Amino acid sequence: MSVDLLLKSHLKTLKLPTILQEYPRAARQCAQENRSFEDFLHYLVELEVAQRQRKACQRRLKEAAFPTEKEIADFDFAALPTLNKKHLLDLSQGHFIPQREGIVLLGPPGVGKTHLAIGLGQAACRKGYRVQFFTATGLATTYAEAREERHLQKLERAIDKRDLIIVDELG
């Protein structure tokens, strides 16, 4: 069996798909640039780690079940001048999450509370936190269904595994 086939087989076994895909191109590039084996290996491992981080972030965003994509950067702070933009941007760093602190966004309908909640949640996902988004009625329905099906403990364990729970539309 050739070295190339063995390498491909080992990379599949080790579940290193990015290295499997990129190593031929990286090997050629490093050879042309006369770079060391360590540079070549570092480059491949860096690609694998970056790809895994991207996929993990995508997985966290999907698991969170946001109804739509909203970014804090896209929020129109000029339309709501009483909102403390600096404080909100500080919150987007997620420092409140490890302390298990709660945030309540209050205001009349249509001012952007949902936009900001989703934006904070998505920022938390990108920082490695596991988030779950619910509407208040959706959460109540989920609990009622879990109780009916005798899966309440399973639901509570799943929720407990989340670093941040967002409950929207409490009013």
Buried (B, 14 or more C-beta within 10 A) or exposed (E): EEEEEEBEEEBEEEEBBBBBBBBEEBBEEBEEEEBEEEEBBEBBEEBBEEBBEEEEBEEBBEBBEBEEEBEBEEBEEEEEEEBEEEEBEEBBEBEBBEEEEEEEBEEEEEBBBBBBBBBBBBBBBBBEBBBBBBBEEBBEEBBEEBEEEEEBEEBEEBBEEBBBBBBBBEE
